[in-house]
Amino acid sequence: MKKIATGFTSFSLLFMLGVGALAHGKDLKEHITVGDKIWVNGTKVKAGNYLVRYNASSGEMMIEKNGKIIAQAKATVTVNNEKFDHDALLTRTTADGEQLTGIRLGGQHEELDLTDVTVGVDQNDNPEQGDDFNPDMCW
């Protein structure tokens, strides 16, 4: 009887690990609302409603608006025990503003964690190049 209980426990554990592995390998999507502008891998994303897509085979997270990719970054998926009640944008404060580091997907167990996050300066907001920048002034 002890062998049967041990075998069943082992099978259950393997099954649970398999379910977790499958969750990591699936594509994800979620609609999000950005309240204030944020930086995503060096790209400024303005306030608004967006669709977030995660491609499991490439490890790419894309933020889209009206079918156009606004920003993208490499990401990994973390599967949590509990479902998140609502979407949440995880950020860190930088000198350039809020930098997206992850997204919790409301109603799901998954969280996207951005990897290789870089802070960049949008071409329209470059502090080194004011409105009076003239390339002829460079020596």
C-alpha positions in Angstrom: 0.0 0.0 0.0 2.9 2.3 0.8 4.3 1.8 -2.8 0.9 2.8 -4.3 0.7 6.0 -2.1 4.3 6.9 -3.0 3.6 6.3 -6.7 0.5 8.3 -6.7 2.2 11.2 -4.9 5.1 11.1 -7.4 2.6 11.1 -10.3 0.7 14.0 -8.8 3.9 16.0 -8.4 4.9 15.3 -12.0 1.5 16.2 -13.3 1.6 19.5 -11.4 5.1 20.3 -12.8 3.8 19.5 -16.3 0.9 21.9 -15.9 3.3 24.6 -14.8 5.6 23.9 -17.8 2.6 24.1 -20.2 1.6 27.5 -18.8 5.1 28.8 -19.6 4.9 27.6 -23.2 1.6 29.3 -24.1 1.0 32.6 -25.9 -0.7 35.2 -23.7 -2.7 38.4 -24.4 -4.4 41.0 -22.3 -5.9 44.5 -22.7 -4.2 47.0 -20.5 -4.6 50.7 -19.7 -1.6 52.9 -19.3 -2.5 55.9 -17.0 0.7 58.0 -17.6 3.5 57.6 -20.1 5.9 54.8 -19.4 9.1 53.6 -21.0 9.2 50.1 -22.5 12.6 49.0 -23.5 13.6 52.5 -24.6 10.3 53.4 -26.3 7.9 55.9 -24.8 4.4 54.5 -24.5 1.8 57.3 -24.1 -1.3 57.0 -21.8 -4.1 55.0 -23.4 -5.6 51.5 -24.0 -3.4 48.8 -25.5 -3.3 45.1 -26.3 -0.3 43.2 -24.8 0.7 40.0 -26.6 3.3 37.5 -25.4 4.8 35.1 -28.0 6.0 32.0 -26.0 8.2 30.7 -28.8 10.2 33.9 -29.3 9.9 35.2 -25.7 8.8 38.6 -27.0 6.2 40.8 -25.4 4.5 43.3 -27.7 2.4 46.3 -26.9 -0.1 47.1 -29.7 -2.6 49.8 -30.5 -4.9 49.4 -33.4 -2.9 46.5 -34.8 0.4 48.4 -34.8 3.3 47.4 -32.5 4.1 50.4 -30.3 6.8 48.7 -28.2 8.3 45.3 -27.6 10.7 43.7 -25.2 12.0 40.2 -24.2 10.0 38.8 -21.3 9.7 35.6 -19.2 6.5 34.2 -17.7 6.1 33.6 -13.9 3.2 31.4 -12.9 1.7 32.4 -9.5 -0.4 30.2 -7.2 -3.3 32.7 -7.1 -5.0 34.5 -10.0 -4.5 38.3 -10.0 -7.7 40.3 -9.4 -6.8 42.9 -12.0 -4.1 44.0 -14.4 -1.1 45.8 -12.9 1.8 47.5 -14.6 5.0 47.0 -12.6 7.5 49.9 -13.0 10.6 51.3 -11.5 11.4 55.0 -11.4 14.4 56.2 -13.5 15.8 59.6 -14.3 13.7 59.5 -17.6 10.5 58.5 -15.9 8.6 55.2 -15.1 10.2 52.1 -16.7 8.0 49.1 -17.3 9.5 46.0 -15.6 6.5 43.6 -15.7 2.8 43.1 -16.2 0.4 41.1 -14.0 -2.4 39.7 -16.0 -5.8 40.1 -14.3 -7.9 37.0 -14.0 -4.8 34.8 -14.8 -2.0 33.2 -12.9 0.7 34.6 -15.2 2.9 37.6 -14.8 5.2 38.9 -17.6 8.7 39.9 -16.3 10.6 42.0 -18.8 14.2 41.0 -19.3 17.1 43.0 -20.7 15.2 46.3 -20.0 17.0 49.4 -21.3 16.1 53.0 -20.7 16.1 55.1 -23.7 15.3 58.6 -24.8 12.5 59.1 -27.3 13.6 60.9 -30.4 11.1 63.7 -29.7 12.2 64.1 -26.0 16.0 64.0 -26.3 17.3 66.4 -23.6 20.7 66.7 -25.3 19.0 68.0 -28.4 16.9 71.0 -27.5 14.6 72.7 -30.0 17.5 74.9 -31.1 19.8 72.0 -31.9 21.8 72.5 -35.1 24.1 69.7 -36.4 26.4 72.4 -37.9 27.2 73.6 -34.4 29.0 70.3 -33.7 32.8 70.6 -34.2 
